[in-house]
Amino acid sequence: MDNLQEFLVWVLTPGAGVLAYWLMENVQFLVDLEARLKRFVAFGLSAVLGILAFLAMVGMGYQAVPVDWRAWVEALFSVAAVAGGLSQILHGLLKL
């Protein structure tokens, strides 16, 4: 990755899941979580990372600002769902 925009795009696509997975394996209080709770935390963590990347892209002008509150809700929901889903796919590929 050569610049911030490429990094943020990466986080929006597979990166949120990869980063969440790395955090779940390397941050001790996350490592110590019970397996079922760990799965939900990983989903939420990747969703939050994706949303933060989206908000950074909007703030930096890389992404168009949603036009109204409904567009914001739809964009944030889509980002969270994709990021969370990708984290679960990554978990399935590497752990199951």
Phi and psi in radians as a Rosetta constraint file:
Dihedral C 1 N 2 CA 2 C 2 CIRCULARHARMONIC -1.717 0.35
Dihedral N 2 CA 2 C 2 N 3 CIRCULARHARMONIC -0.316 0.35
Dihedral C 2 N 3 CA 3 C 3 CIRCULARHARMONIC -2.685 0.35
Dihedral N 3 CA 3 C 3 N 4 CIRCULARHARMONIC 3.043 0.35
Dihedral C 3 N 4 CA 4 C 4 CIRCULARHARMONIC -1.072 0.35
Dihedral N 4 CA 4 C 4 N 5 CIRCULARHARMONIC -0.715 0.35
Dihedral C 4 N 5 CA 5 C 5 CIRCULARHARMONIC -1.060 0.35
Dihedral N 5 CA 5 C 5 N 6 CIRCULARHARMONIC -0.766 0.35
Dihedral C 5 N 6 CA 6 C 6 CIRCULARHARMONIC -1.106 0.35
Dihedral N 6 CA 6 C 6 N 7 CIRCULARHARMONIC -0.694 0.35
Dihedral C 6 N 7 CA 7 C 7 CIRCULARHARMONIC -1.096 0.35
Dihedral N 7 CA 7 C 7 N 8 CIRCULARHARMONIC -0.808 0.35
Dihedral C 7 N 8 CA 8 C 8 CIRCULARHARMONIC -1.120 0.35
Dihedral N 8 CA 8 C 8 N 9 CIRCULARHARMONIC -0.679 0.35
Dihedral C 8 N 9 CA 9 C 9 CIRCULARHARMONIC -1.088 0.35
Dihedral N 9 CA 9 C 9 N 10 CIRCULARHARMONIC -0.728 0.35
Dihedral C 9 N 10 CA 10 C 10 CIRCULARHARMONIC -1.066 0.35
Dihedral N 10 CA 10 C 10 N 11 CIRCULARHARMONIC -0.754 0.35
Dihedral C 10 N 11 CA 11 C 11 CIRCULARHARMONIC -1.095 0.35
Dihedral N 11 CA 11 C 11 N 12 CIRCULARHARMONIC -0.675 0.35
Dihedral C 11 N 12 CA 12 C 12 CIRCULARHARMONIC -1.176 0.35
Dihedral N 12 CA 12 C 12 N 13 CIRCULARHARMONIC -0.446 0.35
Dihedral C 12 N 13 CA 13 C 13 CIRCULARHARMONIC -1.699 0.35
Dihedral N 13 CA 13 C 13 N 14 CIRCULARHARMONIC -1.744 0.35
Dihedral C 13 N 14 CA 14 C 14 CIRCULARHARMONIC -1.539 0.35
Dihedral N 14 CA 14 C 14 N 15 CIRCULARHARMONIC -0.267 0.35
Dihedral C 14 N 15 CA 15 C 15 CIRCULARHARMONIC -1.099 0.35
Dihedral N 15 CA 15 C 15 N 16 CIRCULARHARMONIC -0.658 0.35
Dihedral C 15 N 16 CA 16 C 16 CIRCULARHARMONIC -1.064 0.35
Dihedral N 16 CA 16 C 16 N 17 CIRCULARHARMONIC -0.741 0.35
Dihedral C 16 N 17 CA 17 C 17 CIRCULARHARMONIC -1.157 0.35
Dihedral N 17 CA 17 C 17 N 18 CIRCULARHARMONIC -0.721 0.35
Dihedral C 17 N 18 CA 18 C 18 CIRCULARHARMONIC -1.123 0.35
Dihedral N 18 CA 18 C 18 N 19 CIRCULARHARMONIC -0.805 0.35
Dihedral C 18 N 19 CA 19 C 19 CIRCULARHARMONIC -1.122 0.35
Dihedral N 19 CA 19 C 19 N 20 CIRCULARHARMONIC -0.755 0.35
Dihedral C 19 N 20 CA 20 C 20 CIRCULARHARMONIC -1.087 0.35
Dihedral N 20 CA 20 C 20 N 21 CIRCULARHARMONIC -0.767 0.35
Dihedral C 20 N 21 CA 21 C 21 CIRCULARHARMONIC -1.057 0.35
Dihedral N 21 CA 21 C 21 N 22 CIRCULARHARMONIC -0.757 0.35
Dihedral C 21 N 22 CA 22 C 22 CIRCULARHARMONIC -1.084 0.35
Dihedral N 22 CA 22 C 22 N 23 CIRCULARHARMONIC -0.799 0.35
Dihedral C 22 N 23 CA 23 C 23 CIRCULARHARMONIC -1.059 0.35
Dihedral N 23 CA 23 C 23 N 24 CIRCULARHARMONIC -0.724 0.35
Dihedral C 23 N 24 CA 24 C 24 CIRCULARHARMONIC -1.120 0.35
Dihedral N 24 CA 24 C 24 N 25 CIRCULARHARMONIC -0.467 0.35
Dihedral C 24 N 25 CA 25 C 25 CIRCULARHARMONIC -1.627 0.35
Dihedral N 25 CA 25 C 25 N 26 CIRCULARHARMONIC -0.274 0.35
Dihedral C 25 N 26 CA 26 C 26 CIRCULARHARMONIC -2.169 0.35
Dihedral N 26 CA 26 C 26 N 27 CIRCULARHARMONIC -0.181 0.35
Dihedral C 26 N 27 CA 27 C 27 CIRCULARHARMONIC -1.765 0.35
Dihedral N 27 CA 27 C 27 N 28 CIRCULARHARMONIC 2.070 0.35
Dihedral C 27 N 28 CA 28 C 28 CIRCULARHARMONIC -0.994 0.35
Dihedral N 28 CA 28 C 28 N 29 CIRCULARHARMONIC -0.778 0.35
Dihedral C 28 N 29 CA 29 C 29 CIRCULARHARMONIC -1.166 0.35
Dihedral N 29 CA 29 C 29 N 30 CIRCULARHARMONIC -0.447 0.35
Dihedral C 29 N 30 CA 30 C 30 CIRCULARHARMONIC -1.361 0.35
Dihedral N 30 CA 30 C 30 N 31 CIRCULARHARMONIC -0.643 0.35
Dihedral C 30 N 31 CA 31 C 31 CIRCULARHARMONIC -1.070 0.35
Dihedral N 31 CA 31 C 31 N 32 CIRCULARHARMONIC -0.648 0.35
Dihedral C 31 N 32 CA 32 C 32 CIRCULARHARMONIC -1.351 0.35
Dihedral N 32 CA 32 C 32 N 33 CIRCULARHARMONIC -0.125 0.35
Dihedral C 32 N 33 CA 33 C 33 CIRCULARHARMONIC -1.151 0.35
Dihedral N 33 CA 33 C 33 N 34 CIRCULARHARMONIC 2.623 0.35
Dihedral C 33 N 34 CA 34 C 34 CIRCULARHARMONIC -1.130 0.35
Dihedral N 34 CA 34 C 34 N 35 CIRCULARHARMONIC 2.572 0.35
Dihedral C 34 N 35 CA 35 C 35 CIRCULARHARMONIC -0.947 0.35
Dihedral N 35 CA 35 C 35 N 36 CIRCULARHARMONIC -0.814 0.35
Dihedral C 35 N 36 CA 36 C 36 CIRCULARHARMONIC -1.138 0.35
Dihedral N 36 CA 36 C 36 N 37 CIRCULARHARMONIC -0.769 0.35
Dihedral C 36 N 37 CA 37 C 37 CIRCULARHARMONIC -1.127 0.35
Dihedral N 37 CA 37 C 37 N 38 CIRCULARHARMONIC -0.676 0.35
Dihedral C 37 N 38 CA 38 C 38 CIRCULARHARMONIC -1.017 0.35
Dihedral N 38 CA 38 C 38 N 39 CIRCULARHARMONIC -0.678 0.35
Dihedral C 38 N 39 CA 39 C 39 CIRCULARHARMONIC -1.107 0.35
Dihedral N 39 CA 39 C 39 N 40 CIRCULARHARMONIC -0.771 0.35
Dihedral C 39 N 40 CA 40 C 40 CIRCULARHARMONIC -1.180 0.35
Dihedral N 40 CA 40 C 40 N 41 CIRCULARHARMONIC -0.693 0.35
Dihedral C 40 N 41 CA 41 C 41 CIRCULARHARMONIC -1.119 0.35
Dihedral N 41 CA 41 C 41 N 42 CIRCULARHARMONIC -0.736 0.35
Dihedral C 41 N 42 CA 42 C 42 CIRCULARHARMONIC -1.078 0.35
Dihedral N 42 CA 42 C 42 N 43 CIRCULARHARMONIC -0.740 0.35
Dihedral C 42 N 43 CA 43 C 43 CIRCULARHARMONIC -1.056 0.35
Dihedral N 43 CA 43 C 43 N 44 CIRCULARHARMONIC -0.862 0.35
Dihedral C 43 N 44 CA 44 C 44 CIRCULARHARMONIC -1.138 0.35
Dihedral N 44 CA 44 C 44 N 45 CIRCULARHARMONIC -0.712 0.35
Dihedral C 44 N 45 CA 45 C 45 CIRCULARHARMONIC -1.108 0.35
Dihedral N 45 CA 45 C 45 N 46 CIRCULARHARMONIC -0.762 0.35
Dihedral C 45 N 46 CA 46 C 46 CIRCULARHARMONIC -1.176 0.35
Dihedral N 46 CA 46 C 46 N 47 CIRCULARHARMONIC -0.627 0.35
Dihedral C 46 N 47 CA 47 C 47 CIRCULARHARMONIC -1.105 0.35
Dihedral N 47 CA 47 C 47 N 48 CIRCULARHARMONIC -0.768 0.35
Dihedral C 47 N 48 CA 48 C 48 CIRCULARHARMONIC -1.123 0.35
Dihedral N 48 CA 48 C 48 N 49 CIRCULARHARMONIC -0.760 0.35
Dihedral C 48 N 49 CA 49 C 49 CIRCULARHARMONIC -1.064 0.35
Dihedral N 49 CA 49 C 49 N 50 CIRCULARHARMONIC -0.728 0.35
Dihedral C 49 N 50 CA 50 C 50 CIRCULARHARMONIC -1.113 0.35
Dihedral N 50 CA 50 C 50 N 51 CIRCULARHARMONIC -0.763 0.35
Dihedral C 50 N 51 CA 51 C 51 CIRCULARHARMONIC -1.105 0.35
Dihedral N 51 CA 51 C 51 N 52 CIRCULARHARMONIC -0.749 0.35
Dihedral C 51 N 52 CA 52 C 52 CIRCULARHARMONIC -1.079 0.35
Dihedral N 52 CA 52 C 52 N 53 CIRCULARHARMONIC -0.697 0.35
Dihedral C 52 N 53 CA 53 C 53 CIRCULARHARMONIC -1.124 0.35
Dihedral N 53 CA 53 C 53 N 54 CIRCULARHARMONIC -0.732 0.35
Dihedral C 53 N 54 CA 54 C 54 CIRCULARHARMONIC -1.080 0.35
Dihedral N 54 CA 54 C 54 N 55 CIRCULARHARMONIC -0.813 0.35
Dihedral C 54 N 55 CA 55 C 55 CIRCULARHARMONIC -1.091 0.35
Dihedral N 55 CA 55 C 55 N 56 CIRCULARHARMONIC -0.675 0.35
Dihedral C 55 N 56 CA 56 C 56 CIRCULARHARMONIC -1.114 0.35
Dihedral N 56 CA 56 C 56 N 57 CIRCULARHARMONIC -0.710 0.35
Dihedral C 56 N 57 CA 57 C 57 CIRCULARHARMONIC -1.130 0.35
Dihedral N 57 CA 57 C 57 N 58 CIRCULARHARMONIC -0.697 0.35
Dihedral C 57 N 58 CA 58 C 58 CIRCULARHARMONIC -1.135 0.35
Dihedral N 58 CA 58 C 58 N 59 CIRCULARHARMONIC -0.803 0.35
Dihedral C 58 N 59 CA 59 C 59 CIRCULARHARMONIC -1.083 0.35
Dihedral N 59 CA 59 C 59 N 60 CIRCULARHARMONIC -0.605 0.35
Dihedral C 59 N 60 CA 60 C 60 CIRCULARHARMONIC -1.474 0.35
Dihedral N 60 CA 60 C 60 N 61 CIRCULARHARMONIC -0.119 0.35
Dihedral C 60 N 61 CA 61 C 61 CIRCULARHARMONIC 1.472 0.35
Dihedral N 61 CA 61 C 61 N 62 CIRCULARHARMONIC 0.180 0.35
Dihedral C 61 N 62 CA 62 C 62 CIRCULARHARMONIC -1.377 0.35
Dihedral N 62 CA 62 C 62 N 63 CIRCULARHARMONIC -0.414 0.35
Dihedral C 62 N 63 CA 63 C 63 CIRCULARHARMONIC -2.184 0.35
Dihedral N 63 CA 63 C 63 N 64 CIRCULARHARMONIC 2.448 0.35
Dihedral C 63 N 64 CA 64 C 64 CIRCULARHARMONIC -1.128 0.35
Dihedral N 64 CA 64 C 64 N 65 CIRCULARHARMONIC 2.517 0.35
Dihedral C 64 N 65 CA 65 C 65 CIRCULARHARMONIC -1.296 0.35
Dihedral N 65 CA 65 C 65 N 66 CIRCULARHARMONIC 2.223 0.35
Dihedral C 65 N 66 CA 66 C 66 CIRCULARHARMONIC -0.972 0.35
Dihedral N 66 CA 66 C 66 N 67 CIRCULARHARMONIC 2.512 0.35
Dihedral C 66 N 67 CA 67 C 67 CIRCULARHARMONIC -1.334 0.35
Dihedral N 67 CA 67 C 67 N 68 CIRCULARHARMONIC -0.493 0.35
Dihedral C 67 N 68 CA 68 C 68 CIRCULARHARMONIC -2.627 0.35
Dihedral N 68 CA 68 C 68 N 69 CIRCULARHARMONIC -3.113 0.35
Dihedral C 68 N 69 CA 69 C 69 CIRCULARHARMONIC -1.119 0.35
Dihedral N 69 CA 69 C 69 N 70 CIRCULARHARMONIC -0.582 0.35
Dihedral C 69 N 70 CA 70 C 70 CIRCULARHARMONIC -1.142 0.35
Dihedral N 70 CA 70 C 70 N 71 CIRCULARHARMONIC -0.726 0.35
Dihedral C 70 N 71 CA 71 C 71 CIRCULARHARMONIC -1.118 0.35
Dihedral N 71 CA 71 C 71 N 72 CIRCULARHARMONIC -0.653 0.35
Dihedral C 71 N 72 CA 72 C 72 CIRCULARHARMONIC -1.083 0.35
Dihedral N 72 CA 72 C 72 N 73 CIRCULARHARMONIC -0.835 0.35
Dihedral C 72 N 73 CA 73 C 73 CIRCULARHARMONIC -1.045 0.35
Dihedral N 73 CA 73 C 73 N 74 CIRCULARHARMONIC -0.813 0.35
Dihedral C 73 N 74 CA 74 C 74 CIRCULARHARMONIC -1.106 0.35
Dihedral N 74 CA 74 C 74 N 75 CIRCULARHARMONIC -0.748 0.35
Dihedral C 74 N 75 CA 75 C 75 CIRCULARHARMONIC -1.138 0.35
Dihedral N 75 CA 75 C 75 N 76 CIRCULARHARMONIC -0.822 0.35
Dihedral C 75 N 76 CA 76 C 76 CIRCULARHARMONIC -1.160 0.35
Dihedral N 76 CA 76 C 76 N 77 CIRCULARHARMONIC -0.676 0.35
Dihedral C 76 N 77 CA 77 C 77 CIRCULARHARMONIC -1.094 0.35
Dihedral N 77 CA 77 C 77 N 78 CIRCULARHARMONIC -0.793 0.35
Dihedral C 77 N 78 CA 78 C 78 CIRCULARHARMONIC -1.080 0.35
Dihedral N 78 CA 78 C 78 N 79 CIRCULARHARMONIC -0.786 0.35
Dihedral C 78 N 79 CA 79 C 79 CIRCULARHARMONIC -1.083 0.35
Dihedral N 79 CA 79 C 79 N 80 CIRCULARHARMONIC -0.815 0.35
Dihedral C 79 N 80 CA 80 C 80 CIRCULARHARMONIC -1.101 0.35
Dihedral N 80 CA 80 C 80 N 81 CIRCULARHARMONIC -0.745 0.35
Dihedral C 80 N 81 CA 81 C 81 CIRCULARHARMONIC -1.146 0.35
Dihedral N 81 CA 81 C 81 N 82 CIRCULARHARMONIC -0.758 0.35
Dihedral C 81 N 82 CA 82 C 82 CIRCULARHARMONIC -1.173 0.35
Dihedral N 82 CA 82 C 82 N 83 CIRCULARHARMONIC -0.825 0.35
Dihedral C 82 N 83 CA 83 C 83 CIRCULARHARMONIC -1.089 0.35
Dihedral N 83 CA 83 C 83 N 84 CIRCULARHARMONIC -0.786 0.35
Dihedral C 83 N 84 CA 84 C 84 CIRCULARHARMONIC -1.133 0.35
Dihedral N 84 CA 84 C 84 N 85 CIRCULARHARMONIC -0.730 0.35
Dihedral C 84 N 85 CA 85 C 85 CIRCULARHARMONIC -1.116 0.35
Dihedral N 85 CA 85 C 85 N 86 CIRCULARHARMONIC -0.709 0.35
Dihedral C 85 N 86 CA 86 C 86 CIRCULARHARMONIC -1.144 0.35
Dihedral N 86 CA 86 C 86 N 87 CIRCULARHARMONIC -0.602 0.35
Dihedral C 86 N 87 CA 87 C 87 CIRCULARHARMONIC -1.140 0.35
Dihedral N 87 CA 87 C 87 N 88 CIRCULARHARMONIC -0.647 0.35
Dihedral C 87 N 88 CA 88 C 88 CIRCULARHARMONIC -1.251 0.35
Dihedral N 88 CA 88 C 88 N 89 CIRCULARHARMONIC -0.620 0.35
Dihedral C 88 N 89 CA 89 C 89 CIRCULARHARMONIC -1.127 0.35
Dihedral N 89 CA 89 C 89 N 90 CIRCULARHARMONIC -0.769 0.35
Dihedral C 89 N 90 CA 90 C 90 CIRCULARHARMONIC -1.077 0.35
Dihedral N 90 CA 90 C 90 N 91 CIRCULARHARMONIC -0.760 0.35
Dihedral C 90 N 91 CA 91 C 91 CIRCULARHARMONIC -1.053 0.35
Dihedral N 91 CA 91 C 91 N 92 CIRCULARHARMONIC -0.784 0.35
Dihedral C 91 N 92 CA 92 C 92 CIRCULARHARMONIC -1.072 0.35
Dihedral N 92 CA 92 C 92 N 93 CIRCULARHARMONIC -0.699 0.35
Dihedral C 92 N 93 CA 93 C 93 CIRCULARHARMONIC -1.211 0.35
Dihedral N 93 CA 93 C 93 N 94 CIRCULARHARMONIC -0.655 0.35
Dihedral C 93 N 94 CA 94 C 94 CIRCULARHARMONIC -1.647 0.35
Dihedral N 94 CA 94 C 94 N 95 CIRCULARHARMONIC -0.449 0.35
Dihedral C 94 N 95 CA 95 C 95 CIRCULARHARMONIC -2.017 0.35
Dihedral N 95 CA 95 C 95 N 96 CIRCULARHARMONIC -0.393 0.35
